[in-house]
């Protein structure tokens, strides 16, 4: 189950209303995961004071957690280019105002449906 969390100080009036859904679809395509397993959240300017490189100009921080999709530099090089393209298009930002953090997960580090997808002892 990938988790993607976008934090941005782009003015709310400039954000697409359906940005969480668009981010979810983009993450599924980029990470090669089914969209029904993706959780996407967007935190906007009302909750965020952001400075990057000493500037408070509009920017975005994207955090991506996933099992088996963000564990290598090669994977993340490809993913970062695609996420940056998506965010640049959706938020009107240059690549210098986008920062992406990748966090590899193990299956046991997430839960849904009372962890029904985690192998039970003796069934591994």
C-alpha positions in Angstrom: 0.0 0.0 0.0 1.8 3.1 -1.1 1.3 6.3 0.8 1.9 9.7 -0.8 1.8 12.9 1.2 2.1 16.3 -0.6 2.8 19.4 1.4 2.6 22.7 -0.5 2.4 26.4 0.1 1.0 27.0 -3.4 -2.1 29.2 -2.9 -5.2 27.1 -2.4 -7.0 28.9 -5.1 -4.4 27.6 -7.6 -4.7 24.0 -6.6 -6.9 21.7 -8.6 -9.9 20.7 -6.6 -9.4 17.0 -7.3 -5.6 17.1 -6.6 -5.7 14.2 -4.1 -7.4 12.0 -6.7 -5.0 13.1 -9.4 -2.1 12.4 -7.1 -3.4 9.0 -6.2 -3.8 8.0 -9.9 -0.3 9.4 -10.7 1.3 7.5 -7.8 -0.3 4.3 -8.9 1.0 4.7 -12.5 4.4 5.8 -11.4 5.0 3.2 -8.8 3.3 0.3 -10.7 0.8 -0.3 -7.9 -3.0 -0.7 -8.1 -4.7 2.6 -7.4 -7.2 1.0 -4.9 -4.1 0.4 -2.6 -2.8 4.0 -2.8 -3.5 6.5 0.0 -2.9 10.1 -1.0 -3.1 13.3 1.1 -2.6 16.9 0.3 -1.7 19.5 2.9 -2.0 23.1 1.7 -0.9 26.6 2.5 -3.3 27.0 5.5 -1.4 24.4 7.5 2.1 24.9 6.1 4.9 27.5 6.4 7.5 26.4 3.9 11.0 27.6 3.1 13.3 25.8 0.6 16.7 27.1 -0.2 16.1 30.2 1.9 13.0 31.1 -0.1 9.3 31.1 0.9 8.3 31.1 -2.7 5.7 28.5 -3.7 7.1 25.0 -3.4 6.2 21.4 -2.7 7.5 18.5 -0.5 6.3 15.1 -1.6 6.9 12.0 0.6 6.4 8.6 -0.9 6.3 5.4 1.2 5.9 2.0 -0.6 6.8 -1.7 -0.4 9.1 -2.9 -3.1 8.9 0.2 -5.3 11.2 2.8 -3.8 14.1 0.8 -2.5 16.9 1.6 -4.9 18.5 4.7 -6.4 17.6 3.6 -9.9 13.9 3.2 -9.0 13.9 6.6 -7.3 15.7 8.4 -10.1 12.9 7.3 -12.5 10.1 8.0 -10.0 11.5 11.4 -9.1 11.5 12.5 -12.7 7.9 11.4 -13.2 6.6 12.8 -9.9 8.4 16.2 -10.6 6.8 16.3 -14.0 3.4 15.7 -12.5 3.8 18.2 -9.7 5.2 20.8 -12.0 2.2 20.5 -14.3 -0.4 20.4 -11.6 1.1 23.1 -9.3 2.9 25.3 -11.8 6.2 24.8 -10.1 9.7 24.5 -11.5 11.9 21.5 -10.6 13.9 23.7 -8.2 10.8 24.2 -6.0 10.0 20.5 -5.6 11.6 18.1 -3.1 10.8 14.4 -3.0 11.5 12.0 -0.2 11.3 8.2 -0.7 10.7 5.9 2.3 10.9 2.1 1.6 8.5 0.0 3.7 8.3 -3.6 4.7 4.9 -5.3 4.5 4.6 -5.5 8.3 5.0 -1.7 8.6 1.5 -0.9 7.3 -1.9 -2.1 8.2 -5.3 -2.1 6.6 -8.2 -4.6 7.0 -6.7 -5.5 10.3 -3.4 -6.5 8.6 -5.2 -9.3 6.7 -2.6 -9.1 3.9 0.3 -9.8 6.3 1.4 -13.5 6.4 0.5 -15.2 9.7 3.1 -17.1 11.7 3.5 -20.6 10.3 2.2 -19.5 6.9 5.4 -17.8 5.7 
